């Protein structure tokens, strides 16, 4: 299978017709020169997710109430402390280099995310947002806004117009932002609501794809294993069998930190329209009772590749 684009391609091929046995191939091709390079083979398939109930709910609540370290020391990965020489080197290179992509991050948002395959696992997330154009944003996602914050993933945000142009199988990996914005769960710390309101109006009509690469909530001191697809909070399912909202304790702790009230923000956002309709393929986990998990499997690599 070849990438249809000369740059970066993410072709998604359905290998089975039944949603319960759906598999997706993820083939990455970084440039026209590497079509004969070895490619990673990753399968993404639906998995029945866990709900917040019983022992898992109690464990999740205990983790929430424990909270992050207040001094930042607990969040640091293992390793030797920075030497004076390394510190000076870091300072010197920062002065001499432009770091242009980093300087494009102009917005900090704090919200919550759930693992698509296990809704009992919920995390507070800190998105540092760079808008590339009116239809596309990219976010570096951290576990806090402290100096020692860990980079735990990346989220891409696209407009509803752009999502409609994607293949149906790709749309299933994206979540809507309308409820997250209107409910007051998405906040822009220390920025007055009146200032950020126009941006919230635009974000309410967007969709995100969030891959978590460092699962710090389960105690990983280093990025371990395969990435996890994350989803946004949504109204609880009408049947009551699927709980999709973050734990109240988690929200309360965030609100106390930034001196905000989620309910008050929701009241201020009642006039935010959101999209005309939520794409039926988005929020797939909510509509079909299936999350997505990633399996990394061995594959034969190309042995005769041109040297770069």
Beta strands, then each sheet from edge to edge (+ up, - down):
strand 1: 23-26
strand 2: 42-48
strand 3: 107-115
strand 4: 118-133
strand 5: 136-142
strand 6: 151-159
strand 7: 175-176
strand 8: 206-212
strand 9: 228-232
strand 10: 290-296
sheet 1: 1+ 2- 10+
sheet 2: 7+ 8- 6+ 5- 4+ 3- 9+
end
